[in-house]
């Protein structure tokens, strides 16, 4: 079954019928925000999003696509993975299957919506900047923040610089650092970093130290108020 939206062709199954209208309505609204953030004037070919109706098929397709993309003989897919973005489109799970992945047993419909939008951010980034590799805090912070996937901020930030660069921390830390930088420096600064990998490398240490100091001070303020 196919739903054609402004920027997305959404392929789904009968498992998605009870909530597909809610998904398409909100994807239509929020995907425009994402496209506008990147200032993509001519979007071109729509992005194909497939909601897999079985976890087994999803994992098989993700592994095969990752091996092809990265030219690998084998690829290990973590048991918590429920969505991936590839040059040929986006793979996610339907809600029922999404709840079968680790840590997502009680996933809500909105979590599925934000998962799709998270991967859509990666696809838009690839559309705008090609396959340029970005630091994890920037690529995943961007995806978690402008998709509305992560909105909470409890003044916790404990990741190392290496974790934020190579991508071995958690999504909360990427969101924390990115949202700080976006709020302080603005969208144009973010777009400039995405467009200039060398500048990104130069700025990351400074930004990391700023974020670390900021959240340490906020944590101390929070302790003093108790």
C-alpha positions in Angstrom: 0.0 0.0 0.0 1.3 3.5 -0.9 0.7 7.0 0.4 2.3 9.8 -1.6 3.1 12.8 0.5 4.9 16.1 -0.3 8.4 14.8 0.1 7.8 11.1 0.9 6.4 8.0 -0.7 5.2 5.9 2.3 4.9 2.2 1.8 2.9 0.4 4.5 0.9 -2.8 5.2 -2.4 -3.6 6.7 -0.7 -3.6 10.1 -0.5 0.2 9.8 -4.1 1.0 8.7 -5.5 2.0 12.1 -3.0 4.8 12.5 -1.8 5.6 8.9 -3.9 8.8 8.6 -2.3 10.1 11.9 1.1 9.3 10.6 0.6 10.9 7.2 -0.9 14.1 8.6 1.9 14.7 11.0 4.7 13.6 8.6 3.3 16.1 6.1 3.5 18.9 8.6 6.8 18.1 10.3 8.7 17.1 7.1 8.1 20.6 5.8 9.8 22.0 8.9 12.8 19.8 8.3 13.1 20.7 4.6 12.8 24.4 5.5 15.5 24.0 8.1 17.9 22.7 5.4 16.8 25.4 3.0 16.2 22.8 0.3 14.6 24.8 -2.6 14.3 22.0 -5.2 13.7 18.8 -3.3 13.7 16.5 -6.4 12.9 12.9 -6.1 10.7 12.0 -3.1 12.2 9.7 -0.4 10.8 6.2 -0.3 9.9 5.1 3.3 9.0 1.5 3.9 7.3 0.4 7.1 8.2 -3.3 7.4 5.6 -5.6 8.7 8.0 -8.2 10.0 11.2 -7.7 12.1 13.0 -10.5 10.2 12.5 -8.9 6.8 13.5 -5.5 8.2 16.7 -6.8 9.6 17.6 -8.8 6.5 17.1 -5.7 4.2 19.0 -3.4 6.6 22.0 -5.8 6.7 22.1 -6.3 3.0 21.7 -2.6 2.3 24.4 -1.7 4.8 26.8 -4.2 3.4 26.3 -2.8 -0.1 26.6 0.8 1.1 29.8 0.3 3.1 31.2 -2.4 0.9 31.4 -4.9 3.7 31.3 -8.7 3.7 29.3 -8.7 6.9 27.4 -6.2 9.1 26.1 -6.6 12.6 22.7 -5.0 13.2 22.1 -4.1 16.9 19.0 -5.5 18.4 17.7 -2.0 19.3 17.8 -0.7 15.7 14.3 0.1 14.4 15.1 2.5 11.6 17.8 3.2 9.1 18.4 5.6 6.2 20.0 4.6 2.9 20.6 6.3 -0.4 17.7 4.4 -1.8 15.3 5.2 1.0 14.3 4.7 4.6 13.5 1.5 6.4 11.5 1.5 9.6 9.2 -1.0 11.4 5.5 -0.9 11.8 4.4 -0.1 15.4 3.8 -3.7 16.3 7.2 -4.8 15.2 8.9 -1.7 16.5 7.8 -2.8 20.0 9.7 -6.1 19.5 13.1 -4.4 19.4 15.1 -3.9 22.6 14.1 -1.0 24.8 11.0 -0.2 22.7 8.5 -2.6 24.2 6.2 0.2 25.1 6.8 2.5 22.1 4.0 4.9 21.3 2.7 6.0 17.9 4.4 9.3 18.3 7.7 7.5 18.9 7.2 5.8 15.6 6.4 9.1 14.0 9.6 10.7 15.3 11.6 7.6 14.3 10.5 8.1 10.7 11.2 11.8 10.9 14.7 11.1 12.4 15.6 9.0 9.4 14.1 11.6 7.1 16.5 14.2 8.6 19.4 12.0 7.7 18.0 11.6 4.2 17.6 15.4 3.8 21.1 15.9 5.0 22.4 13.4 2.4 20.3 15.1 -0.3 21.8 18.5 0.6 25.4 17.6 1.4 25.9 14.2 -0.3 27.7 11.4 1.7 29.9 13.9 3.7 30.7 12.3 7.0 29.8 14.4 10.1 30.7 14.2 13.8 28.1 12.1 15.6 27.0 15.0 17.9 26.1 17.0 14.7 24.5 14.3 12.6 22.6 12.5 15.4 22.0 15.7 17.4 20.5 17.2 14.3 18.3 14.2 13.7 17.1 13.9 17.2 16.4 17.6 17.6 14.7 18.8 14.5 12.6 15.7 14.2 11.2 16.5 17.7 12.3 13.1 18.8 14.1 14.4 21.9 12.8 17.5 23.7 13.7 17.0 27.3 16.7 18.5 29.0 17.7 17.6 32.5 21.1 19.3 32.6 23.0 16.0 32.3 26.0 15.7 30.0 28.8 13.2 30.8 30.0 12.1 27.4 33.7 12.3 26.3 34.9 14.3 23.3 35.8 11.1 21.4 32.3 9.6 22.1 30.7 12.7 20.7 32.8 12.6 17.6 32.8 8.9 16.6 29.4 8.0 17.9 29.8 5.7 20.9 27.7 7.8 23.3 23.9 7.9 23.5 21.3 9.9 21.6 20.5 12.0 24.7 24.0 13.4 24.7 24.0 14.2 21.0 20.7 16.0 21.4 22.0 17.9 24.5 25.1 19.2 22.7 23.3 20.0 19.5 20.4 21.8 21.1 22.9 24.0 23.1 24.8 24.9 19.9 21.7 25.5 17.9 20.2 27.8 20.6 23.4 29.7 21.1 24.7 30.0 17.5 21.6 29.6 15.3 20.7 27.6 12.3 23.0 29.3 9.8 26.0 28.3 12.0 24.8 24.7 12.0 24.3 24.7 8.2 27.8 26.1 7.8 29.3 23.3 9.9 27.4 20.7 7.8 28.8 22.3 4.7 32.4 22.6 5.9 33.9 19.4 7.5 37.2 21.2 8.2 35.4 24.0 10.1 33.4 21.3 11.9 36.6 19.6 13.1 38.0 22.9 14.2 34.9 24.0 16.1 34.0 20.7 17.8 36.5 20.9 20.7 35.5 24.5 21.5 31.8 23.6 21.4 32.3 20.5 23.5 34.1 22.4 26.2 31.4 25.1 26.2 28.6 22.5 26.6 30.5 20.6 29.3 31.0 23.8 31.3 27.4 25.0 30.8 25.8 21.8 32.0 28.2 21.5 34.9 27.2 24.9 36.1 23.5 24.1 35.6 23.9 20.9 37.6 25.5 22.8 40.4 22.7 25.4 40.3 20.1 22.7 40.5 21.8 21.1 43.5 21.9 24.5 45.3 18.2 24.9 44.9 17.3 21.7 46.6 
